[in-house]
Structure formats: structure tokens, C-alpha cells
Amino acid sequence: MELNILNINGEDTGRKIELPDSVFAIEPNDHAIYLDVKQYLANNRQGTHKAKERNEIAGSTKKIKKQKGTGTARAGSIKSPVFRGGGRIFGPRPRNYSFKLNKKLKRLARLSALSYKAKNNSIVVVEDFSMEVPKTSEFNNIRKNLKLDGTRSLLVLKEMDRNVFLSSRNIQRAEVSVASGLNTYSIMKANSLVLTESSVEQIGKLFNE
């Protein structure tokens, strides 16, 4: 697949770049994408939820009423789950939600996500650029020039540029990643995938090793 290379002003530079078919033109596997996104979201869960059960509630252990003759159900403790302020039955406990996926499946999921973006013409290639200082307005202007304003975009760099990252982090629906840190969830979530010229080559190397 061949795409035109744009500059940060949104103008065509007259140059083209070839996206490797082995990365951007495979037959997508929907189930692999589902599993990888599921793992990503599960791994981000803290799992610190906790409710107190009856043995953890602070309260008297005195029998609150006599066993018989009251006309109501017997009750042995104020900490019983049937009373207001009592413990919770089978409440949530801290747990680890993460699970394992094979490397080959995760690789297939990312390739499938990239292929979907290429198939839907949702990839934009821009020539390499840098920013001298972090400046949100300048980064926002780049998005407007590329007609990405108001859409969810993922900018992929060859290596982390601190100034670019700091310029983007206060803009809604704008995300910056490095080629080696691409994940299926971020790719699928973005409406447009913006690749720098050098990141295309880096992505090709990473997935063809």
C-alpha cells in the first residue's frame, strides 16, 4: 500500500512511502483483537475492591434478643448480614484480573488492527518533525492542518520525543506512542493513525523480525 507523505502543515510533499503488506495488509483476525483488548483492559484494573464481611465488622458479639418467644426470626449478632450495618455476604475481595496471552497471538492482534486501519484509509503519514519546547497550541495546529481536529488520533513516533508528548497530553482525544509501544487497544480506539515517516520503517522492522 502506497501513501503520500504530508508535512506538518498538511501539504503534500510530493513523496510517497510504501507500507509493507506483511504488516498493513494481512487478513484481520477479529478474535485475536478481542482477546488482546480484553487482556489490556484487564491488566489495567486495580482489583482493590473490598467489602467487609461479618467477621470484619466492628460491633458487639452480644446476642441481641432472646432465642425464642419474640415472634420473629432468631438473631445471634448485630453483625449479621441481614441487619443494616452488618457484614456483606460474598462481597468483592482484592484480586488480580490479569491473564496471559501468547506472544504470537498478541502480534497477530496488532497486525490485524493495523490492517484494519489501512483497509479503512485511516492512516496518515507525515514527515518527521520535532518541537523545540512543549507547546500545546502548536501541537493543536498540527492536528488541525492534518484535519484531525475533533477526532481521536494516535500519533506514532520512532522514539519518544518528550516535547511532543508534553504538548499533546492536555488535548482530548490525542494520544502519542512510540512504535515499540503500540498496542491493539490504542490502535483500534483511534479514528486516525498518524505515522511519522521513520516510524513506518521501525514498525516494519519490529513485526518482521
DRENZALUM-939081 format. One line per field, with one value per residue (C-alpha): y negated, x, z negated; residue in three letters; residue number from 1. Coordinates in pm, 1 decimal. Layout:
REM residues N
c2	c(Y  ...)
c1	c(X  ...)
c3	c(Z  ...)
rest	c(ala  ...)
nr	c(NUM  ...)
This chain:
REM residues 209
c2	c(0.0  -337.2  -664.6  -1027.7  -1186.6  -1510.3  -1780.6  -1924.6  -2194.9  -1927.4  -1981.6  -1701.3  -1681.8  -1504.1  -1195.1  -857.9  -573.6  -205.2  -39.0  325.0  570.2  812.9  557.2  347.8  590.0  918.7  1087.8  941.7  1181.5  1037.0  1288.8  1211.0  840.6  918.3  1122.4  865.5  574.9  781.6  851.4  485.1  365.7  646.8  567.8  204.2  296.9  226.9  502.1  328.9  351.0  479.7  514.0  618.1  949.5  1022.5  1127.5  791.8  563.2  368.3  443.1  622.5  1001.0  992.4  1183.2  902.4  1072.2  1396.1  1704.3  1783.2  1610.6  1291.2  1399.5  1309.1  1490.2  1576.2  1344.9  1401.6  1097.6  734.3  800.1  1038.9  951.6  930.7  616.2  263.0  203.5  573.5  755.1  821.7  1172.0  1280.4  923.2  829.5  913.8  787.2  989.7  983.3  967.5  1010.8  1317.3  1449.8  1441.5  1594.7  1357.4  1482.6  1408.5  1056.5  995.3  1117.2  884.8  577.8  666.6  714.5  374.0  202.2  380.5  260.5  -99.2  -62.8  102.7  -183.0  -450.9  -574.9  -609.9  -939.5  -957.6  -1278.1  -1360.3  -1352.4  -1661.0  -1777.9  -2056.3  -2284.9  -2337.8  -2181.6  -2388.6  -2263.4  -2523.8  -2427.4  -2059.1  -2151.1  -2345.0  -2037.8  -1835.0  -2098.8  -2108.2  -1730.8  -1760.5  -1562.1  -1829.5  -1687.8  -1326.1  -1066.2  -1026.7  -825.5  -971.5  -709.8  -820.0  -618.3  -706.6  -910.3  -1287.2  -1445.4  -1781.7  -1625.7  -1408.4  -1700.6  -1912.3  -1650.4  -1528.3  -1811.5  -1765.3  -1544.5  -1250.8  -1296.8  -1022.1  -980.0  -648.9  -505.6  -228.2  24.9  -57.5  -11.4  184.4  315.3  116.5  -223.3  -143.9  -33.6  -322.0  -587.4  -717.4  -810.8  -660.8  -919.6  -764.6  -959.4  -863.4  -697.3  -510.2  -323.7  -171.5  -97.3  77.0  287.6  396.5  477.2  700.9  870.7  981.0)
c1	c(0.0  140.3  59.4  153.2  379.9  244.8  425.7  301.3  115.0  -99.3  61.1  167.2  547.2  537.7  696.9  535.1  601.3  524.0  353.3  468.6  191.4  316.0  212.5  -67.4  -238.6  -295.3  -631.8  -752.1  -834.7  -1122.3  -1093.3  -723.2  -811.2  -1084.7  -851.9  -570.8  -804.8  -962.2  -618.6  -513.1  -823.5  -799.6  -434.5  -528.0  -781.5  -658.1  -860.7  -851.5  -1226.3  -1311.1  -1624.2  -1622.8  -1777.4  -1937.1  -1612.0  -1453.2  -1732.4  -1676.9  -1969.0  -2085.2  -2096.0  -2374.4  -2687.6  -2928.8  -3251.3  -3362.9  -3373.6  -3743.5  -4069.9  -4022.2  -4233.0  -3955.4  -3655.9  -3376.6  -3073.6  -2738.9  -2531.0  -2573.5  -2302.9  -2529.0  -2567.8  -2946.5  -2914.9  -2831.7  -2460.4  -2383.4  -2129.7  -2183.2  -2244.8  -1993.1  -1867.9  -1587.6  -1233.1  -899.3  -794.5  -566.7  -756.3  -455.3  -415.2  -159.1  -166.5  86.3  326.7  221.8  -143.9  -63.3  145.9  -141.5  -381.9  -163.9  -110.9  -486.5  -555.1  -302.3  -450.5  -798.9  -674.0  -509.0  -819.1  -1038.8  -798.0  -746.7  -368.1  -187.0  189.6  374.3  739.1  949.2  921.1  1028.2  932.8  1186.2  968.0  642.9  358.1  0.5  -123.2  144.9  53.4  -314.2  -235.3  -63.7  -378.7  -593.5  -363.0  -393.4  -774.7  -771.0  -926.3  -1216.4  -1130.8  -948.0  -596.1  -285.8  49.7  324.2  687.7  1003.0  1129.9  991.1  1010.1  944.8  837.9  584.9  446.9  410.7  247.0  -21.1  -111.7  -356.0  -552.3  -858.4  -865.6  -497.0  -250.5  118.7  303.9  633.8  646.1  774.9  491.4  197.7  -91.8  -409.5  -643.1  -490.3  -485.7  -848.9  -966.2  -817.1  -1017.8  -695.3  -348.2  -76.7  260.6  582.5  799.8  1066.8  811.7  682.1  1025.0  1054.7  716.0  816.7  1135.7  958.6  695.9  922.0  1191.4)
c3	c(0.0  104.4  -72.8  -18.5  -276.9  -423.5  -615.8  -945.9  -751.7  -589.8  -247.1  -14.6  3.5  341.0  190.4  130.5  -110.0  -79.1  -373.9  -397.5  -309.7  -575.1  -840.2  -689.6  -451.1  -633.4  -679.4  -1013.9  -1295.1  -1499.5  -1783.2  -1832.7  -1856.7  -2109.7  -2331.4  -2320.9  -2403.2  -2680.5  -2830.5  -2803.2  -2988.2  -3245.7  -3318.6  -3384.2  -3652.5  -4004.6  -4163.5  -4502.6  -4564.8  -4913.9  -5125.4  -5491.1  -5584.7  -5919.7  -6086.4  -5992.2  -6113.2  -6436.5  -6665.0  -6975.5  -6983.9  -7243.1  -7149.7  -7063.9  -7172.8  -7324.6  -7107.3  -7141.3  -7210.6  -7009.2  -6716.2  -6474.3  -6337.3  -6577.5  -6564.8  -6727.9  -6627.6  -6525.8  -6265.0  -6074.9  -5705.5  -5744.8  -5959.6  -5848.9  -5908.7  -5912.6  -5700.8  -5334.0  -5203.8  -4938.0  -4890.2  -4648.3  -4753.3  -4617.0  -4316.8  -4014.6  -3684.4  -3455.7  -3237.6  -2991.3  -2612.2  -2376.5  -2200.9  -1856.8  -1928.9  -2054.0  -1743.0  -1521.8  -1705.1  -1645.4  -1279.2  -1241.7  -1398.2  -1169.2  -866.6  -959.7  -972.0  -631.9  -486.8  -612.6  -481.1  -836.4  -816.7  -761.4  -709.1  -799.1  -762.1  -1077.8  -1296.0  -1639.8  -1877.1  -2043.3  -2350.2  -2473.2  -2329.0  -2326.3  -2077.5  -1826.9  -1851.3  -1816.4  -1498.1  -1354.6  -1422.5  -1253.5  -949.2  -918.0  -954.3  -1278.0  -1497.1  -1697.0  -1616.6  -1822.0  -1683.0  -1767.0  -1666.1  -1635.5  -1666.1  -1603.7  -1951.7  -2238.6  -2194.2  -2533.0  -2392.2  -2154.8  -2434.0  -2675.8  -2404.9  -2342.2  -2687.3  -2761.6  -2438.6  -2448.9  -2207.4  -2118.0  -2206.0  -2132.8  -2128.6  -2009.4  -1750.3  -2001.5  -2243.2  -2005.6  -2148.8  -1989.3  -2215.8  -2129.2  -1757.0  -1745.2  -1966.2  -1737.4  -1443.2  -1263.1  -1288.3  -1222.5  -1142.5  -1110.6  -815.8  -1029.6  -1241.6  -933.3  -882.6  -1254.5  -1261.8  -963.1  -1140.8  -1466.2  -1307.7  -1054.9  -1299.2)
rest	c(met  glu  leu  asn  ile  leu  asn  ile  asn  gly  glu  asp  thr  gly  arg  lys  ile  glu  leu  pro  asp  ser  val  phe  ala  ile  glu  pro  asn  asp  his  ala  ile  tyr  leu  asp  val  lys  gln  tyr  leu  ala  asn  asn  arg  gln  gly  thr  his  lys  ala  lys  glu  arg  asn  glu  ile  ala  gly  ser  thr  lys  lys  ile  lys  lys  gln  lys  gly  thr  gly  thr  ala  arg  ala  gly  ser  ile  lys  ser  pro  val  phe  arg  gly  gly  gly  arg  ile  phe  gly  pro  arg  pro  arg  asn  tyr  ser  phe  lys  leu  asn  lys  lys  leu  lys  arg  leu  ala  arg  leu  ser  ala  leu  ser  tyr  lys  ala  lys  asn  asn  ser  ile  val  val  val  glu  asp  phe  ser  met  glu  val  pro  lys  thr  ser  glu  phe  asn  asn  ile  arg  lys  asn  leu  lys  leu  asp  gly  thr  arg  ser  leu  leu  val  leu  lys  glu  met  asp  arg  asn  val  phe  leu  ser  ser  arg  asn  ile  gln  arg  ala  glu  val  ser  val  ala  ser  gly  leu  asn  thr  tyr  ser  ile  met  lys  ala  asn  ser  leu  val  leu  thr  glu  ser  ser  val  glu  gln  ile  gly  lys  leu  phe  asn  glu)
nr	c(1  2  3  4  5  6  7  8  9  10  11  12  13  14  15  16  17  18  19  20  21  22  23  24  25  26  27  28  29  30  31  32  33  34  35  36  37  38  39  40  41  42  43  44  45  46  47  48  49  50  51  52  53  54  55  56  57  58  59  60  61  62  63  64  65  66  67  68  69  70  71  72  73  74  75  76  77  78  79  80  81  82  83  84  85  86  87  88  89  90  91  92  93  94  95  96  97  98  99  100  101  102  103  104  105  106  107  108  109  110  111  112  113  114  115  116  117  118  119  120  121  122  123  124  125  126  127  128  129  130  131  132  133  134  135  136  137  138  139  140  141  142  143  144  145  146  147  148  149  150  151  152  153  154  155  156  157  158  159  160  161  162  163  164  165  166  167  168  169  170  171  172  173  174  175  176  177  178  179  180  181  182  183  184  185  186  187  188  189  190  191  192  193  194  195  196  197  198  199  200  201  202  203  204  205  206  207  208  209)
